[in-house]
Amino acid sequence: MILPSIRLDSEVLTRFEDAIQQEWLVTNGLGSYASSTVLGINTRKYHGLLVAAFHPPRDRRVCLAKLDEEVSIGNSVYALGANEFRDVVFPQGHTFLKEFSISPFPEYVYIVQDVCLRKTVFMPYKRNAVIALYTVLNKNSSPVKIRVFPLINWRHFHSVTDRWKISWDFFQKHEDTTAGVQIGSSSSMLAMRTTSGHYSPTGNWIEKIYFREEAKRGESCLDDCYQPGRFEIDVNGNGNVDFALIIAAGENEVDARKLAEMPATIGDVRSLHEREINRQKDLLTTFYGAKKSFFAEEWLKWLVLAADTFIVEGANREQNIVIAGYPWFEAWGRDTFISLPGLMLVPSRFEEARKTLLAFKEYCRDGLIPNFVSDVAGQGSYNTVDATLWFVNSVLQYLKYTGDFAFVREQLWEALKSIVESHERGTAFGIRVDCDGLLSHGAQLTWMDAFVDGQPVTPRAGKAVEIQALWYNAVKTVELLAKSFKDASEQEKCAVMAEKARKSFVEKFWNAEKGCLFDVVSQDGKDASIRPNQVIAASLDFTMLDNTKNEKILDLVQRELLTPCGLRTVARNDPRYIGVYAGDRRSRDKAYHNGTVWPWLLGPFATAYVKSTGYAEHKRKYALNNFLLPLFSEQIYRAGLGTISEVFDGDPPHAPRGCIAQAWSVAEPLRAYVEDVMQIRPKFEREIMQVLE
């Protein structure tokens, strides 16, 4: 299987303001990652070559910020590294950068005075280490010297370092080819090793490195990094050298050095690199193996590889979680279960799906799945009404793909029944089934949950439209399972609840004047805002609407909300509409669900569209060309290379914003493409969905 490739030549790289906005990401399956720009200039506090999760996937720390190289030729020294400070980039080594590519790992090619230096960055899977693999070709008749300067840190990735305020310092232990940097009085260590040359300690601070993206976001944007020393490698005249730097982080010296010494020679490093390449190829082979009708489109390959980056090992090897987005998101319940079908079921990663369902079942409290799990403490926060309902939907999707009733019966059934019971009885945050059978809830519990000055920006207290759709879908799913498990009382209870909810929903939510659904129904009235939430009501397996109403909804949403990157969160003629998602956190939160475009919504929108047309071939082609392909074919080359951003501006040209890689931005459009456009349906779908017929 040929891996996809993105290549940027010198013409692209010399357009500084464009190139500085293009970023790359490498992950290791533990929540750790490496990320920077294609120019090698860090523009975010979250950038780093080793951002290690010390309690996977939690406690992520920027350990190695970057590696800066220089070439010494005769009496001249040429810096290849580049760092931005306020009003200046120094040194300007990016001017020697002639090519950048990613396939699937990033590779930088620098050329200076007949010396070509090639650097490839990759991470060994499930290890808190990063490897920079170098190839140097010297076409000069005289020898040259390569120096590599590590810039290190030891801060939580949400923070920055001021060397004059920190309570710890760095202490070195070094030998000829290795260096161990201990952090303060702790036993934590960053171990570094070269396969060629030698290490020389220095010990310098590089102060006030400037992160332009953080400055734009109104975040802390100045950082101090420590430069402990340099690695030096000699290259003979008309000669070449291959070498590697292995950098590993550990909570103690033994663990760190063990990781760093794992590939002993350059041959071992190349073998490890090949193994990681083959792992990427295997992901594609597995995906394409069961889908013979697919063409090997570059964008589709990138989506499959991108899906893998979000699946990480949980607190123990028996659990998996989903990182909602890189670089700064944690494990969010809502994002996890919206994303699970596209990330795990479509690519046939059923074991990871089981482990993810089990991980969040353990967090279930009072019938609620947590909104998110803190990166620092690992504690769940339960202020959500929909994460639980998406969890139930994921169980249904899992069954459609696997037919694995035994797993659901043994591991999840009691939890699913308790979810329905807790919602019926009433649980936290005002979540309860009302007398009309619909689900009532508080103001800031749906996915539109941004708040400013302690108040929700889009208050949706009462009965939000997608929550009712998800509730009905969840109750019908439990009814289906009850029938399969011969639990007659539970089946009857759920059937009655579902029918009551359906009748109330049709009666209360249909907006005949606009031919769509109200966004929220509450005791204060009905919110007629044109928002995308209603497409979820038309996309789920168990829907309360007929095709006539669905088609009207989709026509309105397409006309008012559709963009090439996703759906706007409110119509442009709404007085609350904000077309650009930028500025400080307050400004961004105001725009987050008031005009900002979300790619993940293309998943349910495309599903609902194709579903309402009866899967006609020309309609499926229309959905691909007009809804999905503009996202797939353009956005993976735009901001986060090979992946899809969290959000986009509502106004053209729809600039990418937020995280450079978002789980549901990849997962939901990918799922819709496979299931709905290509009609590669879940293997057991017909059998499962006929249970209630």
N, C-alpha and C positions, 0 to 999 in steps of 0.2 A: 504494500500500500504506500503510495507516494504522499508524503506530508505536504500540507499547503505552505505557501511561502509569501511573505510580503517583503519587498525590497525597495529601499529608498536610495537613490543615487545622489551624487554631490550637488546636482542642480536643485534637488528638493531640500537637501540638508543646509544649503547656504541661505535659504529663505528662513531666517532665524525665527521670526515671530510665528510662522506657521509650524516649523519643526519643533519648537519648544513645547507646543501643545500636544504633541503625539507621544504617547506613553506605552510602555510594555509591562507585562506582568508574568511572573513565573511563580508557581506554588508547589507545595510539597506534600499535600494531603494531611497536614497537621494543623493547618491554619496559618503556618508560616509562609512568607512570600519574599520575593525580590521584585523591585519595581523602580523604574526611573523613566527619564525621557529618552528619545532617540538620540539626543545630543550628549547624553551622559551628564546633564546638569539637573540636579534635584530641584524640583519646584514645589514640593510638598513636604511637610514634616513627616508624612507617611512614607516617603520614598526611602529606599535603602536596599542594599544588596543582600542583607540578612536581617529581616524582621522576624524574629524567632518567637514562637509560641512556647513558653516555658511550662505551661500546664495545658497541653493541647486540648482544645483549640484556643485556650484563654491565655491571658497575661502576655500579650504580644509586645515585644520590645525591639526598638531599633538598635541593633548591636553593631553591624557594619553599615555605615552610611554609604560608602562608596570606595572605589579603588581609583586613584589618580596615577597615571603613568607619565614618565618622561623618557626621552631618548637623548643620550649623550653621544655626539659625533664629533670627534676631534676636540676642539675647544668650545664647541657650541652645544648648548643644551636646549632642547625643544620640549616644552610641556605639552602633553596630550590631554591632560585633565582640564576640567573647566568647572568653576564654581561661580555662582552669582552672589554678589553683595549689593547693597543699595547703590543703584546708579552705575554699577560696573560689573562686567564679567571678567574674572581674573583667576588663573590665566585663561587664555582663549584657545585652548587645545582643540576645541571643536572645529576650528578652521582647518585642521589637518584631517578631519573625518571625511573620508571619501565615499563610504558606503555603510549603510545600516540595513540589516535584514533580520527577519525572525521566522524560523522554520523548524521547530516551534520555539526554539530558544533564541534569545537575542545575540547578534553578532555585530561587533564594531570593527571597521577596517580603517586604520590610519596610515597615511603615507607621508613621510617627510625625508627629504634628501636621500632617495633611493633605499629607504628602510620602510618596510611594510610590516605593521603590527596588527594582528588579528586577534580579537578577544571575544570568546564565547562564554556566556554566563548560564549556568544551569544549577538545579538543586536536586540532590538525591532524594528519591521518594521516601517519605516517612522518616526523614532525618533532619535535624536542625543544623544544616550545613549548606554552604554555597560554594561552588567551584568556579573559578575563572580560568578558562583554558586558553593559553596563549600560543600563537605561532608567529615567530619573527623571522623575516627574510631580509638579510643584509646584502645589498648589491654593491656596497662600497668595498674597496680593496682593503681598507683598514678596519679594525674591530670597532664595535660600538657597545655601549652599555645601556641596558634597560633598567630603569628603577620604577618600582611600584610602591605607592604610598597609601596604606590603609587609613581611612578616616573612620574612627569608631565612636560609639556612644553606648549608653546603657539605659535609655529612657523608655518609658511607656510610649507607645506610638501616638497617643493623643496629645502628648506634651512636647515641650522643647527644653533644651538645656542652657542654663546660664552658669558658666563655670565658676562664677564668683558667689553663686548662691547654693550650689549643690553641697551635700553633706558627705560626699564620697570622692575618692580619687582613684586613679589607675596605677597599678603596680605590675611591673614586668618581670617575667622569667623567660630568658631567651638562650638559645644555643645557635649553632651555625645556620641551620635552615628552619628553625622553629621559633615561635614566640608565643608565650601565654600571657594574656593581660588579665589580671585579677581586678575585680571591681570592689574597691573599698575593703572593709573588713569581712565582707561576705566570702563565701567559697565559690561564687559564680565566676566563670572564666570564659574569655574568648580565646580560642586556640587557633593559631595561624601557622601554616607550613607551606614551603615551596618545594617543588620536586627538583629544582635546579637553582644554582646560585647560593646566596647567603643573605642573612638578615642582619641589619645594623640598627640598633636602638637609637632614638633621638629623644622624643618626648616633647612635642609641641602642641599647643592649642591653636586651632583655626577658629577665630571668633566671628560671630555675627554673619554666618551664612544666611542668605536671604531666600525665603520661599515665596515666590511671586503669587502662586495660587492661593496660599494661605492669606496673603495680604489682601487679595481680591475678596476672600471670604470673610474678612474681618477677624481672622484667627491670629494667634501668636505666630510670627513669621520669621523670627531670628533665632538661630541655633548655634551653639558652640560644639565643635567636634574635636576629638583628641587624635593627634597623629603620632602613634607610638614609635614609629621608625620607618624603615624602608627595606624592601627586598631588592637585591641587585643581581642582575644576570648578564653575563658577558656573551657577546655574539661575535664570532670570528669574521674577518673580512671575507666577503663572498660566501658567507655561510648562513646557516639557519639553525634556530633552536625552537624546540617545543617545550613548554613548561606549564605548570599549573600552580595556582594558589588555592589551597583548601582552607576554608575558615569555618569553624564550628563553634556553637555556643552551648554551654552546659551549666547546670546549677552547681557543678563542682569540677575540679581540675581533671579528675579521672575521666568523667564522661566527655568533657570537651576535647581532651587530647585523644581519646579513643576514636571519636568521630573524625577528627582531623587527620589521624594516621591511617584511617581505613583504606584509602587508595594509596599504596606505598610509592608507586612509581608512576611516571607519565603514561606508561602502558596501562596500568591499572585505572588511571583517570579516564583514558580513552575508552576502555572497556565499560566503565561505569556510565560514561556519556552515551555510548552505544546502547546500553541497557535502557537508559531513560528515553532515548529516541525510539527504541523498539516498543516501549510501553505506550508511547503515543500512537505508534502505528497499530498496536493491538486494539486500542480503543476504537480506531476507525474500522479495523477489520471486523470487530464484534458488531459494530453498528451496521455496517454495510452487509454483513453476512446474511442477515435475515431479511434484507430489503433489496432484493435483486433488481427491482425496478428503478432504483435511484441512479442518477448520474453523479459522478464524483465531482460535484461542483466545489470550487475552492471555498466559497462562503459556507457551504454546508459542513465541510471538514472543519473549518474554524469553529463553527457553532458546537460541533460534537466535542472538540477539544476544550472549548471554553466551558462547556457544561461540567467537565471533570474538575475544573479548578475550584468549584464551590463545594464539592463533596469532601468532607474532612472527617478524620477520626475524632470520636467524642472523648469523654472523660476516661473511658476504657475501650479496649479493642472490640467490645461487644456492642458499641454504640457508634452511630454516625450522626453528624449534624450537617446543616447547610450554612455556610457563611453567606449572609444575605448580599454582601457586596464588598468589593475591594476598592480602596484600601482600608476603609474605616468601619464598616458595619460588622456586627456581631451575629450571633445565632438568633434570628427572629422567627417566632412560631408561624406567623402569618406568611412570611416570605418562604419559609421552608415548605409549607404544604401547598401553596400555590405553585411552587417550583418543582416539587417532587415528581410529578408525572413526566415533565420534560427532561429533568436532570437524570432520573433513575429508571423510570419505566420504559420510556421510548428507547433508550440505549440498552435495554435488557440488563440493568444492574439491580436485579431483584433483591439480592442479599443486602446491599446498601439500603434499599428501601425498607426492608424489614427492620434493620438496625436503627434507622431513623424513626420509624413509627414507635419502636420500643423505647428509644431514648426519651421521646417526648411524652410517652405514656407515663413514664416515671415522674415527670414533672407535673402531671395533671393534678390539680387541686380544686375541690369543690366544683367539679365538672368543667373546669377551664384549663385549656392549654395556654402556657405563658406567651405574652406578647414578645418578650425577648429574654435571653439568658445573658447576664452581665459578663463582660469580658474579664472584669477584675475579680468579682466575688463568685461568679458561677451561679448566682441565685436568680430564680425566675421572677419576672414582673408580669402580673396578670391583667393589666388594664387593656383588655381587648375583648370584643364580642365575636369577631370573625375567625381568629386563629383556630379556635376549637372546631368551628364548622368546616373550615378548610381541611383540618385533620380528618374529620369523618369522610369528607369527599375523597381524600387520598386513600383511605381504606377501600372505598368503592373502586377507585381507579386501579389500585393494587390487585383487587380481585379480578377485574376485567382482564388484566394482563397475565395473571398467574393461575387463577382458579383455585387459589390456596385457601380454601375455607378452613382447613385444619388450623393453620396459623392464627387466623382471625378468631376462631372459636376458642383456642387455648390461651392466646395471649392478649386479645383486645376486646373480647365480647363484653366482659364485665365493665370495663372502662367505658365502652360505648353506651351501654345501658345507663350507667351512672351519669353520663353527659346529658342524656335526654331527661332523666329524672331531676337532675340539678337545675336544668333550665326550666323545667315545668314547675318545680317548687320555688325557684328563685335563688339566685346566687349573687356573687359580688357585683359591685358597680351598677346596681339596678337592672341587671340582666334577668329577665323572667318572661314566661309566656303570659300574655295578657288574656283577658276574657274573650277576646275575638280570635284567639289561637295564634296571633302574630307575636313576634319576639320584640319586647320592649328593652331599651338599653339607654345608658347615659350618653353624654355629649361627645366625648373624645375617645371613642372605643372602636371606631371603624378604621379602615386604612387611611382615610383622610383625617389624620390625627395631629397635624401641626398645630402649635399653639404659640401665641405671642403675648407677653406680659401676663402670663398665667392663664390666659383665656384661649379656648380653641378658635382657630381661624375659620374653620368650616364646622360650626356646631351642628351636629346631626342627631341630637337627642330625640328620642321617640322611637320611630320605626323606620330605619333606613332601608332603601329598596333592595340592595344586594344582600342585606342581612336576612330579610324575609325569604329571599330566593335560596340562600344557603341553608337556612333553618328548615325549609320544606324539603330540600334535597337531603339533608341530614336525617330527618325523621323518616323519609321514605327509604333511605339506606338501611336504617336500623330495622324498619319493618321488613325489608327484603331479607336481612340476616335472621330476624326472628322466625320468619317462615322457613328458611333453610335449616335452622337449628331446632325447628319444631317447638318454639316457644310461643304458644298460641295467645297467651295473655298479653305478652309484649307486642306481638303482631297486631292484635286488635286495638290495643291502646294507641299505637303509632298510626294505624290506619285512620282512626277517628281524629287524632290530632292533625294529621296531614290534610285531611279533607276540610276540616274547619279552617285551617290556615289558608288553603287554596281559595275557598269561597270569599273569605275576608279580603285577601290580597286583590283578587280580581275586582271586587266591589270598591275598594278604597284607593287603589294605586293607579288605576287607569285614568290618564288625563285625556279625555276625549277631544278637548279643544286643540291640543298640540299633537295628538296621535302618538303618545309615548307614555312613560311611567313617571309619576311624581318621584322625586329623589328621596324625600322624607315625609312621612305622615306622623303628625303628633297632635297633642291636645290643643296646640296653638294654631293648627292649620296644616296646610299642605304646601310643601316646597316644590315649586314648578321649575326650578333651575334645570337647565339642559346640561346634564353631567353624564359621564360614561358608565356610571355604576349600573345602570339599567341593562347593559348588554349582558351582565352576568346572569340576570334573570332569564335571558333567552338562550344562554349557552350551556347550562348545567344539564345533566342527564335527566333529572326529574324537574320539569319545568311546569309552572302554573299557567302558562300562556299558550294560546293557539298560534298557528303560523301567521295568521292574518295580523295579529297584534305584533308578533315578532318582526315581521317584515316592515311594518310602520316604524318600529323602534329603530331598526337598523338603517332605514332610509334617513331618518332624522339625524342619527349619530354620524353617519357617513357625511352628510351635508354640513353639519355644524362643528364636528369635533375631529374628523380624520385629518391627519397630516402624513407625510412620508415617513415619519419616525414613530408614530403611535397616535394615541387619542389625547386631545386636550382635556383638561379636567373641568373646564367650564366653557360655554360658548363665548365667542369673541365679543358678542354684543351685550354680554352681561356686565353690569357696572363694576363688578368685583374682578373682572378679567385683568390679569397682569401678564404681559407677553414675554417678559424676559426674566429668567430665574438667575439673579445675580445680586451682588452686594453682601452685606453682613448677614448674620443668621436671621435677624428680625426680618429683613427685606426678603430673604429667600423663603422663609417660612410663610410669609404672606402670599407668595406666588406659588408655593409648592403644589397646592391643589386648587388653584384659582387661575388656570390657564396653562400651566406647565404641562408638557407632553410626556406621557409615560408609555414606553414601548410594550410593557407586559400586557397592556390592555388589548393589543392586537391579537393576542391569543384567544380570549373569549369572544372578541368581535368577529374574527375570521371563523371560529367554530360556529357561532350563532348564524352568521351569514350563509355558510355552506349548508348547515343543518336545515335552515328554513327553505332552501331551494331544492331540497331532496337530493343533494350531492350530484347535481347535474355537472357533467364534465366542463362545459363552457363556464359555468359559475365558479367551479374550482380554479380554473385558469384565471378567471377574472380576479378572484380573491388573491391568488399568488402575485399576479402582476401589479395589482393596485394597492394591496394592503401589506404584503410581506416582503416582496422582492426589493422595494426601495430601501427598506431597513437592512435586509441581509446583504445586498450588493454594495452598499455605500458606507454604512456606519461602522463596519468592522475594520475599515481602513482610515477612520477619521480621528478618533481620540484614543481610546484604549485599543491598540492594534490587536485584531483577532478576536475581539469580544464586543459587547454592546453596553453603552453607558446607562446609567440609572435614569436620567431624564434629559429632555431637550426643551429649548425655548418654545413657547407657543407661537411666537412670531417668526416668520422666515428671516434668515435661512435656517432656523431651527438648530442653533448651536448646541452641541452636546454639553451637558452639565452634570453636576453631582459626581458620584462614583464612576470610575472609568470601566468598571465591570460589575454588573448587577445580575444576581442569580435569576430573578424572574424575567428580566429583560431578555435573557437568552432562552430560558426554559419554555415560557409560554408560546412565543412565536415559533420556536422549534417544534413543540408538541403539535400546534395547529397545522404546521406544514406537513408533518409526517402523518398525523391521524386524519386530517380533514382534506388537505389539498391532494396529497398522494394516496389517500385512502388505505393506508396501512393500519388497519384497525386492530385493537387489542384482541388477542387470540381467543379469549373466553367471553368477549363482550356479549354476543348474542345469547349465550347460555345464562349469563348472569342477569341480564336485563329481562329475560323471559320468566324469571322466578315469580314476579308479581302479576304476570299476565293470566 
